[in-house]
């Protein structure tokens, strides 16, 4: 809507840019003289809005940006080619569109609270049922992409209110989700609906795989943050990206709640670290992507302030990430140590067994986090029923203890307890 006295200036600007337009007189008697409509390529929206702002079309006027399904016009195609040649903005949407999208993605508090609680409860049920389908369903309804993107967008464009709102929603969402998961899991446990011991619960596949996260989890979170920033800045739907971000956050939150409900605080260290690493990684990489795409504050003299805020937050997030990621590196290293130990120990057992016997199974129990060390090895040996069980324990115990990775610290000399069980097995 063109304010009184600005009609000729606005139309001359559009003519200079080679933009076709349609003008309608505004007859309501308010402070506007006309309404002008004109189609623009995505990359041209922000530059044209800047030019309009320079000639006096400020925020007290009405400027509405809407999506068009398609434009059939050779002149419009020429305009697209013109802005593709300049590559000023690439394929990204305008700053104003980005902020508006981020505001929409950060839902109102009642809706956010309800969705956060429901997604955590559904995820907890899915994890306890060992049902990937239910866990995926919890990711779909989790309202996590909006607050993360709002925080990063508010930082790079120096919208303090939007950034603070995003941070508050992320903190509130985490607290609500963990509390809801804990209460729901506790209700299932003490009501007898899930009559499992702690060992049985942590043996469930969906639970077990999130107890000891490795560095690959960091890669997933970084990819989710980059995908979220790229999708929102290019005007693409963030629905699927939101599921990816929720995939990095919701299941480990459910496992944290289960650990609390079953009274195993040490067990929740792994999934809790995973949640924190994922949240920080998503915010960290989204800040980098949005800044590199050229988003800046509307007023040039606030750009330096936004740059300082972005750099300081990147430094803070990076430092915390470095510390927390060391835990993931430790878990990865510990997993490598344990897998190597199990393979070598199994070879030793097979080598030491008499010819008429066979190794049926070898189970290893571990302790410590993140550097797991074997505490107990149970070897099950099969022997012919008409013979006396061979005494192989004295031979394999020292060999297994030699191979076992030792724990760090003052317990470095601790021995592994090796138990040998014999089962009579009929030979085929």
SULFENZI-V719556 format. One line per field, one symbol per residue. burial: # if it has 24 or more other ideal C-beta (glycine too) atoms within 12 Angstrom, else .. A space follows every 50 residues. Layout:
burial=???
This chain:
burial=###..##..##.##..#.#.#..........#####.############# .##.#.#...#.#.#.............#...#.....#.########## ###.###....#..###############....################# #########..##.###.##.###.#######.##..##....#...#.. ##.#.##.#######.##.################..#..########## ############.#..#########################.######.. .....#..##..##..#...#..##.######.##.##..##.###.##. .##...###..#.#.#.########.#######........##..##.## ..###.#........#.#.#.#......
